[in-house]
Amino acid sequence: MGFIKGALKAGVIAKVAQIAQRELSKPENQRKAKEMVQKLRDKKR
């Protein structure tokens, strides 16, 4: 049973990584990510 749960979790993680990679390849999402990082950097200062 533990093996099945581990395999299931690995599959879910792989799918999430695949979706994240696909979304981050879109130019509008890259722009949003850069803006978010810039806001975080500005808050630290």
C-alpha positions as CSV (number, residue, x, y, z in Angstrom):
1,M,0.0,0.0,0.0
2,G,2.8,2.4,0.8
3,F,4.4,1.8,-2.6
4,I,1.1,2.8,-4.3
5,K,0.8,6.0,-2.3
6,G,4.4,6.9,-3.1
7,A,3.9,6.3,-6.8
8,L,0.7,8.3,-6.7
9,K,2.4,11.2,-5.0
10,A,5.3,11.1,-7.5
11,G,2.8,11.2,-10.4
12,V,1.0,14.2,-8.9
13,I,4.2,16.1,-8.3
14,A,5.4,15.3,-11.9
15,K,2.0,16.6,-13.3
16,V,2.1,19.8,-11.2
17,A,5.7,20.4,-12.3
18,Q,4.7,19.9,-16.0
19,I,1.8,22.4,-15.7
20,A,4.0,24.9,-13.9
21,Q,6.6,24.7,-16.6
22,R,4.0,25.1,-19.3
23,E,2.5,28.2,-17.6
24,L,5.8,29.8,-16.9
25,S,6.7,29.5,-20.6
26,K,3.9,32.0,-21.4
27,P,5.2,35.6,-21.8
28,E,2.4,37.1,-19.8
29,N,3.1,34.8,-16.9
30,Q,6.8,35.6,-17.1
31,R,6.0,39.3,-16.8
32,K,3.7,38.7,-13.8
33,A,6.4,36.6,-12.1
34,K,9.0,39.3,-12.6
35,E,6.7,41.9,-11.2
36,M,6.0,39.8,-8.1
37,V,9.7,39.2,-7.5
38,Q,10.3,43.0,-7.9
39,K,7.6,43.8,-5.3
40,L,9.1,41.3,-2.9
41,R,12.6,42.9,-3.3
42,D,11.2,46.4,-2.8
43,K,9.5,45.3,0.4
44,K,12.8,44.0,1.8
45,R,14.4,47.4,1.4
